[in-house]
Amino acid sequence: MRYVGQQQCGCALQAWHGNAPPQVAVVLPMTGMAEAGKLQAEKAIDVMQARGHTNLSGGLLLALQTLYRIPAADATAVESVLVFTDGKANYGITKQDALEKATR
């Protein structure tokens, strides 16, 4: 992992695919953001496409699991999940209150 100040920089990418049922998949496991990792992330992003059936809950829950798997010794003070979506949550957990409860 690359250090900025005292913090490590890493990135993981998940995507959901519009098959029936939509599958959530890791397209880039947690990867350090040195030059080689940045290139891997860029390549993974370049091949992503909108495919319909947005399983927003599946993607969000998988992202949170990825954060929870980071060993305590590698954890930083700032851990974030950024969600980029092409549409409305229309598969998986679609109600806001149920999604909030599932992420606690």
N, C-alpha and C positions, 0 to 999 in steps of 0.2 A: 504494500500500500504506500501511497505517496503521502508525505506529511506536509501540511501547511501550518506553520506555527507548531502547535502541539497536537493538531488534529489530523487524522487520516482522512483521505478523500477516496471514496469508492462509489460505484454505481452498479445497479442491477436493473434489468429491464424485463418486464413481463408484457405479454400481449394476449388478447383474447381473439379467437378466430370464429367467424360466423358460420360454422358448421352446425348441424343439428345433432346433439346439443352443442352450444358453443364451448370450446375448450380454452382454458387459460393455460398458458405455457410460459416458461422462463426462456427468453431468447438471449439473455446475457446474465449469467450468474454474477454474484457480487464480485466485482473486478476492480483492482486498484487503478487509479486514474493517472498513472504515468503515461508516457506517449503511446506505448503499445496498447494499453487499456482504452485510451481515448479512441484509437483507430478501431478497435473491436466494437466499441459502443457506436461509433459513427456508422460502421458497416451494418450493425444490427438495426439501427434506426432507418437506414436507407432502404432496407427491404420490407419494412412494415407497410401494410396497406389497410385501408378501411374495408371491412368485409361484412358489416352488418351484425345484428344480434349482439348488442353491447352487454356483456356480463360484467358490469362495473363492480359488483360486489365480489365476484370471483377474483378479479384483478387486484382489488384493494386488499382483500384478505390474504392473498398470496404475497403481496408486497409487505404487509405487516409481519407475516411469518418469516419473510426474509430478514427483516430487521431484528426479530426476536432471536434468530439463529446466530447473530453476531456474538462471538464470545465476549464476555464482560471486559476482558482485558483489551479488546479491540474497539469497544464502544466509545463513542465520542459524546460530547455534551449536546451536539446538534445532530439529530437523526430525523430525516424528513422523507415523506412519501409525496411525490408529485404525480398527479393523475392527469393524463392528456387523453381526451376522448373525442370521437367523431360524432357522438350522438347521445341519446337518452338511454338510461339504464332500462333495458327492456327484456332482460333475462337474468336469472338468479334472483337475488333479493332486490326488489324494485321499489320498495317503500322506504322512505327516508328514516322513519322511526325504527324500523326493523334493522336497517343497515347500521344506524348509530349504535343500537344495542349489540349487534354482532361484532362491532369493532372495539368494544370496551374490554 
